Amino acid sequence: MDFSWSEEQLEYRRAVIEFAQGELNSGLRNRDRECEFSRQNWEKCAEFGILGLAVPEELGGTDSDILTTMLVMEGLGYGCRDNGLVFALNAQMWSVQMPIVNFGTPEQKQRFLPGLCKGKLIGAHGMTEPGSGSDAYSLRTRAARVDGGYSLTGSKMFVTSAPVCDLAVVFATVDPSKGRWGITAFIVERGTPGFDVGGDMEKMGLRTAPLGELVLQDCFVPDRNRLGPEGTGISIFNSSMEWERSCILASHVGAMEYQLEKAVQYARDRRQFGQPIGKFQSVSNRIADMKVRLETARLMLYKVAWLKKMNRPATMEAAIAKLYLSECFVQSSMDAIGVHGGYGYMVESEVERDLRDAIGGTIYSGTSDIQKTIIACLLGL
Ligand SMILES: Cc1cc2nc3c(=O)[nH]c(=O)nc-3n(C[C@H](O)[C@H](O)[C@H](O)COP(=O)(O)OP(=O)(O)OC[C@H]3O[C@@H](n4cnc5c(N)ncnc54)[C@H](O)[C@@H]3O)c2cc1C
């Protein structure tokens, strides 16, 4: 087992940290308050090569292997304080681009991936509906066969980037009597008659990532925009979820490292009862817990990334990574606030924002309850 990184990989991580610290953080407190998405920062990330990391070169990406990609995303999470932007980038990479890379026709790949990688197109992933969240397979959006394609009717909610998207991977059923085996994936393009996006919903955290509704009303989607054969939507969705659960939280590992460094510094500088607060075991224990969580989360991330690199099944490890990393980030954010005391509770400290952002991670891509259900199920329960 070799845990070392090459000098080239480490240089890539250093470069992304420098880029993120220099380019992505200014004005963040205001954007967070105003729920403002920065298209400019999105494009800067695309230009740096973030969106194209896991996409083949001939389709506009850089074809970095998945472990390198995780190291770079970790660096992005360390350098970029805007968890909302990082989350939205990740959502597109794993649940829009990856299904097109893996299941798209050559024509679909050429038509959409270069624009997505370059930041010219923004993609969304529409599965959740008003009546189906955790029970995703019970969706009701209907895709009726019509001449030359399908007519889609239904609505999707809580969709990341919906308000700003240029295209969406949407799941609908071609035959409700077939249950989950009728579910089919489509790429719906903005501007298609009958396709509307709802306005930005105000959220507790991840406020710089726009999120909203996709509305389909007799929306004609041509055959050439069906992603994969009819009835394969569930395989496409499950494959996307495995990628997303494995990779979407890599940036949290970087964010936890940043939190830890800030907490250590504060515990050294802040004095109470005539000594640095870090000398109190209650405070240093919190910091030790943060370090243990950071290192164990990192190991889990690298393990699942390695499995993906080896093309091995990773359903169990993806569920564990999603569950563990998201819960670790919540707990570390709580500890970071605890170490900073009253100051940590103030927006000005920029410590409390992580907690608001972290809670989203325990819900999207399947709640923590659902990850535990998957783990238990795979253990034969
Ligand atoms: C920030 C954010 C971004 C999102 N982005 C997207 C997106 O881009 N595209 C998209 O399609 N969706 C997106 N979602 C939606 C997300 O996938 C759903 O919110 C999530 O799957 C939960 O579904 P729900 O909200 O309907 O909750 P419900 O399914 O109604 O769950 C409510 C509660 O019941 C629990 N529960 C439900 N069923 C079970 C069970 N079988 N066992 C144990 N507990 C259970 C849940 O854990 C939860 O605590 C996003 C959500 C958030 C918060």
The ligand as an SDF file (V2000), in Angstrom:
LIG
                    3D

 53 58  0  0  0  0  0  0  0  0999 V2000
  -28.4890   21.2490   -0.9110 C   0  0  0  0  0  0  0  0  0  0  0  0
  -29.2980   20.2170   -1.6290 C   0  0  0  0  0  0  0  0  0  0  0  0
  -29.0530   19.9760   -2.9710 C   0  0  0  0  0  0  0  0  0  0  0  0
  -29.8190   19.0460   -3.6730 C   0  0  0  0  0  0  0  0  0  0  0  0
  -29.5800   18.8720   -5.0150 N   0  0  0  0  0  0  0  0  0  0  0  0
  -30.3530   17.9970   -5.7110 C   0  0  0  0  0  0  0  0  0  0  0  0
  -30.1880   17.8540   -7.1230 C   0  0  0  0  0  0  0  0  0  0  0  0
  -29.3130   18.4930   -7.7370 O   0  0  0  0  0  0  0  0  0  0  0  0
  -31.0140   17.0130   -7.8010 N   0  0  0  0  0  0  0  0  0  0  0  0
  -31.9780   16.2870   -7.1590 C   0  0  0  0  0  0  0  0  0  0  0  0
  -32.6810   15.5230   -7.8330 O   0  0  0  0  0  0  0  0  0  0  0  0
  -32.1770   16.4060   -5.8270 N   0  0  0  0  0  0  0  0  0  0  0  0
  -31.4030   17.2510   -5.0890 C   0  0  0  0  0  0  0  0  0  0  0  0
  -31.5950   17.4070   -3.7340 N   0  0  0  0  0  0  0  0  0  0  0  0
  -32.6520   16.6620   -3.0870 C   0  0  0  0  0  0  0  0  0  0  0  0
  -32.1480   15.5340   -2.2020 C   0  0  0  0  0  0  0  0  0  0  0  0
  -31.6240   14.4870   -2.9800 O   0  0  0  0  0  0  0  0  0  0  0  0
  -33.3300   15.0920   -1.3190 C   0  0  0  0  0  0  0  0  0  0  0  0
  -33.6650   16.1870   -0.4760 O   0  0  0  0  0  0  0  0  0  0  0  0
  -32.9780   13.8920   -0.4690 C   0  0  0  0  0  0  0  0  0  0  0  0
  -32.7880   12.7360   -1.2750 O   0  0  0  0  0  0  0  0  0  0  0  0
  -34.0740   13.6030    0.5640 C   0  0  0  0  0  0  0  0  0  0  0  0
  -35.3410   13.5810    0.0050 O   0  0  0  0  0  0  0  0  0  0  0  0
  -36.5250   14.4590    0.6490 P   0  0  0  0  0  0  0  0  0  0  0  0
  -36.0270   15.8320    0.8340 O   0  0  0  0  0  0  0  0  0  0  0  0
  -37.7420   14.2570   -0.1510 O   0  0  0  0  0  0  0  0  0  0  0  0
  -36.7230   13.8580    2.0990 O   0  0  0  0  0  0  0  0  0  0  0  0
  -37.6030   12.5740    2.4660 P   0  0  0  0  0  0  0  0  0  0  0  0
  -37.2830   11.4560    1.5660 O   0  0  0  0  0  0  0  0  0  0  0  0
  -39.0150   12.9810    2.5950 O   0  0  0  0  0  0  0  0  0  0  0  0
  -37.0110   12.2360    3.9020 O   0  0  0  0  0  0  0  0  0  0  0  0
  -37.4160   12.9020    5.0910 C   0  0  0  0  0  0  0  0  0  0  0  0
  -36.7690   12.1960    6.2790 C   0  0  0  0  0  0  0  0  0  0  0  0
  -37.1690   10.8070    6.3150 O   0  0  0  0  0  0  0  0  0  0  0  0
  -36.0270    9.9800    6.2880 C   0  0  0  0  0  0  0  0  0  0  0  0
  -36.3290    8.7750    5.5100 N   0  0  0  0  0  0  0  0  0  0  0  0
  -37.0160    8.6920    4.3260 C   0  0  0  0  0  0  0  0  0  0  0  0
  -37.0460    7.4250    3.9090 N   0  0  0  0  0  0  0  0  0  0  0  0
  -36.3450    6.6920    4.7950 C   0  0  0  0  0  0  0  0  0  0  0  0
  -35.9920    5.3180    4.9050 C   0  0  0  0  0  0  0  0  0  0  0  0
  -36.3430    4.4070    3.9770 N   0  0  0  0  0  0  0  0  0  0  0  0
  -35.2400    4.9230    5.9700 N   0  0  0  0  0  0  0  0  0  0  0  0
  -34.8640    5.8180    6.9090 C   0  0  0  0  0  0  0  0  0  0  0  0
  -35.1580    7.1260    6.8620 N   0  0  0  0  0  0  0  0  0  0  0  0
  -35.8870    7.5530    5.8170 C   0  0  0  0  0  0  0  0  0  0  0  0
  -34.9380   10.8110    5.6280 C   0  0  0  0  0  0  0  0  0  0  0  0
  -33.6370   10.3580    5.9800 O   0  0  0  0  0  0  0  0  0  0  0  0
  -35.2450   12.1810    6.1820 C   0  0  0  0  0  0  0  0  0  0  0  0
  -34.7010   12.2880    7.4750 O   0  0  0  0  0  0  0  0  0  0  0  0
  -30.8240   18.3170   -2.9980 C   0  0  0  0  0  0  0  0  0  0  0  0
  -31.0640   18.5460   -1.6380 C   0  0  0  0  0  0  0  0  0  0  0  0
  -30.3080   19.4840   -0.9540 C   0  0  0  0  0  0  0  0  0  0  0  0
  -30.5660   19.7180    0.4990 C   0  0  0  0  0  0  0  0  0  0  0  0
  1  2  1  0
  2  3  1  0
  2 52  2  0
  3  4  2  0
  4  5  1  0
  4 50  1  0
  5  6  2  0
  6  7  1  0
  6 13  1  0
  7  8  2  0
  7  9  1  0
  9 10  1  0
 10 11  2  0
 10 12  1  0
 12 13  2  0
 13 14  1  0
 14 15  1  0
 14 50  1  0
 15 16  1  0
 16 17  1  0
 16 18  1  0
 18 19  1  0
 18 20  1  0
 20 21  1  0
 20 22  1  0
 22 23  1  0
 23 24  1  0
 24 25  2  0
 24 26  1  0
 24 27  1  0
 27 28  1  0
 28 29  2  0
 28 30  1  0
 28 31  1  0
 31 32  1  0
 32 33  1  0
 33 34  1  0
 33 48  1  0
 34 35  1  0
 35 36  1  0
 35 46  1  0
 36 37  1  0
 36 45  1  0
 37 38  2  0
 38 39  1  0
 39 40  1  0
 39 45  2  0
 40 41  1  0
 40 42  2  0
 42 43  1  0
 43 44  2  0
 44 45  1  0
 46 47  1  0
 46 48  1  0
 48 49  1  0
 50 51  2  0
 51 52  1  0
 52 53  1  0
M  END
$$$$
